[in-house]
Amino acid sequence: MGPSGEGKTTLLNILMGLEKADSGSIENLPHNKSAVFQEDRLCESFSAFTNVKIVSDRLADQTIIAHLKQVGLGEAVNQKVSTLSGGQKRRVALVRALLA
C-alpha cells in the first residue's frame, strides 16, 4: 500500500517479469507465476473451459470443469466468453490464474 506513484505496479511488473529493474536484484522468486490483470485478457471467442485449458494443459479436463463449477460457472463451461457477464469473465480469469 502506498500513494500513487510509489512504484507498486512497477514492482509487481518486475516480479512478473514484465519489466526489467533499473537496479538491484530480487532473489528466490518461484519459476511459475500467474496474475489476474485489471483487464480480463481472455480469448473472447473461446469457451470458459478453453480459456483455462490453454494455460493448464497438463490438468485433466474434469479438474478444470470442477474448478469452474466451484466458482459458479457450471452452466457456462462451454459458453463463449464473449457472452458472459463481467463478473463471470472475472471468475474465468481467476480460475485460469490459479490453475496456470
BELGI-V877357 format. One record per residue. N is the residue number from 1. PSI is psi in whole degrees, 0 to 359 (none if undefined). OMEGA is omega in radians with two decimals (none if undefined). Layout:
N | PSI | OMEGA
N | PSI | OMEGA
This chain:
1 | 144 | 3.10
2 | 170 | -3.14
3 | 162 | 3.07
4 | 136 | 3.10
5 | 2 | -3.11
6 | 345 | 3.10
7 | 15 | -3.12
8 | 310 | -3.13
9 | 321 | 3.11
10 | 316 | 3.12
11 | 315 | 3.11
12 | 319 | 3.11
13 | 323 | 3.08
14 | 315 | 3.13
15 | 325 | -3.14
16 | 352 | -3.12
17 | 16 | 3.14
18 | 341 | 3.09
19 | 153 | 3.05
20 | 141 | 3.09
21 | 144 | 3.08
22 | 326 | -3.14
23 | 171 | 3.12
24 | 184 | 3.14
25 | 157 | 3.07
26 | 129 | -3.08
27 | 158 | 3.03
28 | 34 | 3.05
29 | 142 | 3.06
30 | 150 | -3.13
31 | 314 | -3.13
32 | 129 | 3.11
33 | 152 | 3.03
34 | 162 | -3.10
35 | 158 | 2.97
36 | 117 | -3.11
37 | 168 | 3.10
38 | 320 | 3.02
39 | 143 | -3.06
40 | 329 | 3.13
41 | 43 | 3.11
42 | 159 | 3.02
43 | 101 | -2.98
44 | 329 | -3.10
45 | 355 | 3.10
46 | 159 | 3.08
47 | 167 | 3.05
48 | 315 | 3.13
49 | 311 | -3.09
50 | 324 | 3.09
51 | 325 | 3.10
52 | 318 | -3.08
53 | 325 | -3.07
54 | 342 | 3.10
55 | 357 | -3.12
56 | 52 | -3.07
57 | 348 | 3.10
58 | 345 | -3.12
59 | 148 | 3.07
60 | 145 | 3.14
61 | 319 | -3.11
62 | 329 | 3.10
63 | 316 | 3.12
64 | 314 | 3.14
65 | 318 | 3.14
66 | 319 | 3.13
67 | 320 | 3.09
68 | 321 | 3.09
69 | 321 | -3.11
70 | 331 | 3.12
71 | 17 | 3.05
72 | 21 | -3.12
73 | 25 | -3.13
74 | 322 | -3.14
75 | 343 | -3.03
76 | 8 | -3.06
77 | 315 | -3.08
78 | 12 | -3.13
79 | 141 | 3.07
80 | 138 | -3.13
81 | 328 | -3.12
82 | 341 | -3.13
83 | 357 | -3.10
84 | 156 | 3.05
85 | 169 | 3.11
86 | 318 | 3.12
87 | 322 | 3.10
88 | 319 | 3.09
89 | 319 | -3.14
90 | 321 | 3.13
91 | 324 | 3.05
92 | 315 | -3.14
93 | 321 | 3.11
94 | 314 | 3.12
95 | 317 | 3.13
96 | 315 | -3.13
97 | 319 | -3.12
98 | 327 | -3.10
99 | 352 | -3.11
100 | none | none
